[in-house]
Amino acid sequence: MSRKRYLRLTVAMALAAGAVFTSVAPQARALDSRDKMRREAASQSTKAAKVFDAIMQVPDKAIPTDLIAKARAIAVFPEVLKIAFTVGGEGGRGLVSRRRPDGTWSSPVFLRAGGPSVGAQIGASSTDLFLLIMNDESIESLMKDRVELGGDAGVAAGPVGRHAGAATDALMHAAILSYSRSRGLFAGVDVKGIVVKPEDDLNLAVYNKTAEELFKEPADSGIDADLNAFPRTLTRYTGQS
């Protein structure tokens, strides 16, 4: 083989290898990014499970179990910081699990929250937010688009304690009951003005579906057992297997 032909063949092979690399590299980056988001989703579910379990360990100061029994869905935003609730902020990450007709809980759908501060209980320290969603219409609103609590969706500070739910029938007319835990203190909290919307980048990475699609057909994922940590925790407090 002549030197000139050898050089041409070498250049052609190098160009072909470069073409393969440039086509494979973006795919590899996309897969790495998706795996990272799945790990983030599992971490969110684990955090939500831990904070929900923590408040329910003291029944006399927890969310009343009769209200949990009536909730159509439960959302948790663990470790939210005050800075996440500046005007236009979207730093509060959370999730929601929906009750199925058989009483079990769906794999979580991921959400973001932002807007004004949620009152005096929210300080500079980390705060956990909890929402009991009492009807299917409010769940659908959360899944479709941004929803302003207290505006688009009626919300009230939830009662606390073992029998508080039975004594506050008026609260049962609220679409959403809200709670917070900050610096070890747990109580109902006014969250009017906070905007909640789907975090569909995360939902698509985990389920290949948007939140709206997941409302129509709740999904279960076997990607990571930790992903279902939150619905498993809810199951312990609703007696469903």
N, C-alpha and C positions, 0 to 999 in steps of 0.2 A: 504494500500500500504506500502510495506517495505521501510525502510529508504534507503537501497541500490538502490532499483528500483526508488525511488523518486529522488535520486541524479543523476542517469543515465538519467532520463527524463528531469531534470532541465538542465543538461549539453547539451543534444540534442537540447533543445529549444533555449538555448543561442547560440549554434553554428549555428542554422538555422537563428536566428535573425541577427547574425553577417554576414552571407552569404548574406541576403537580403540587409543589410546596405552597404556592400562593392560593391554590384552590382548597387544599386541606387545612391550612393554618386557620382561616376564619371559622371553618367548621369546628376545629378543635377548641378555639376560643369560645365559640358559642356553647359547646358542650360543657366546658369548664365553668362558664358563667351560669348555666342552668343548674349544674350540680351545686354550685355555691348557693344559689337561691333556694334550692331544695333543703339544704342544710339550715339556712336562715329560717325557713318555714317550720322545720322540725324544732328548732330552738324556740321559736315563738310559741309553739304549742306546749312545749315543756314548761316554759315560764308561766304561761297562762294556767296550766294545771297546778303548778306549785302555789301560785298566789290564791287561786280559788280554794284549794285544799286548806290553805292557811286560815282563811277567814271562816271556813265552815267547821274548823276544829273546836270552836267555842260556840255551841248552839245558842246560848243566851244572848250572844252579841253578833250573830251571823245573819245572813239572809234567811228569812223564814222559809222553812221547807214547804209550806203550803203554797207559797208564791212560786217557788221553783217548780213545784208540781204542775202549776198552771202555765208556766212560761212556754212559749212556742220556740224560743231560741235564747241563747245566752252569749253575750259578747264580753270579752275581757281585753283591756289595753294595759299590759303589765309594764311597770317601771317607766311611766310617762313622766317627763320632766316639765316644769313650768315653761321653759324656753320653747317647748314644742307647741305651746298654745299662744304664741304671739299672733297678731293679725296676719292672716294668710299663711301661717305656719302649717306644716304637714308632717311634723316629726313624730306624732304619736302613732305607733304601730300596734295593731291588735288583730283579733280574729273573732269569728262567730261560728257557733255550732248549732244546728237546727234539729229540733226533735222530729223524728220520723213517726209515721202512723203507729208503728209497733212500740213506740216509747223509747227506742234507742236513739243515739245521737249521731249525726252525720260527721264526717271528717270536716275539719275547720275550713272556712273561707276567710281570706285575709283582707284586712281593712286598714285604712289610715284615718286619723282624726286630727283636726286642727281648728283654729279659731280662737276666741277669747279665753282668758283664764277661767277656771271653773270655781271661782269663789275662794273664800279665805282658807279653806282646807288645803288648797293647792299651794304649797310653798316652793322653795328652791330645791327641796329634796324630792326624791323619787316618789311617785304616787301611782297607785293601781286604780284603774277605773273599771267598773262593772255595769253592764246593762242587761236587764231582764226584758226581753221583747215579748209582749203579751199577745200579739196577733200576727197573722200571716201577712197582712197588708204592710205592716211596718218592716217585716223581713224583706219583702219584695222591694220596698223603697230603698233599703240599704244596699241591696244587690244591684239595682239598676243604675243608680247615679248618686251624686252627692246629695246628702240629706242634712238639713239643719235641725238639730234637736231643739224642740220647743217651738219650732216654726213649722217646718214640713211634717214633723212627727211630734205628737204630744208626748211630753216627758214630765215625770214627777220624781222628787226625791223619795227613794224607797224606805219603808220601815225596817227596823232591825229588831231581832229578838225571836225567840222560839215561837211565840204565839202572836206576834205583832200583825201578821198578815190578816188573820181572822178579824181583828179589831179595827181594821181600816178598809172597809169595803169600798169606800169612795176611790181609793187608789187603784182598785181593780179596773176602773174605767180609763186609766192612763194607758197609752199605747206602749210606753217604755218606762220602766222603773230604774233609777240610777243610784249608784253607790260609789264611794271612794275609800281607799285606805292610804293614809299618809302618816309617816312617823309612828306607825303602830296603831293609829286610831282609825276605826272603821265606822262609817255612818252613811246614811243617805245624803246625796249631794245634788245641788242644782247644776245641771250641765247645759242649760239653755244657751244657745248660740254656737255650740260646738258643731262643726261640720264633719260628718262621717261619709267616707266614700270607699269603693272597692280598691284594693291594691292589686290590679289585674296583672301587672308584671309578674307578681309572685303566684297568683292563681294559675296563670298560663304555664309557668315553669313547672308547677306541681301537677296540675290536672289536664293541661292542654284545653282548658275551658275558662271563660270569663265568669265573674261572680253571677251575672244574670243567667248564664247557661247553667250554673250550678244550682241556682234557685229552682229551675225547672226540673233538674235531675241531679240531686245531691250525689256526690261521688265519695267512694272510699278508695284510698290509695295504699298499696302495699310497698311503696317505694322505701319507706323508712318507718319502723314501728313507732319512733318518737313522734311522728306526725300526728298520730291519734292519741297522744298523751292527754290532751284536753278532753275530748269526748269520753275517754275511759274514766277520767276523774268525775265528770258529770254523772256517768252511769252509777258510780258508787253512792251518789246522793239522791238517786231517783229509783233505785231498786230494780233496774232493768239489766238483763244479762245480754 
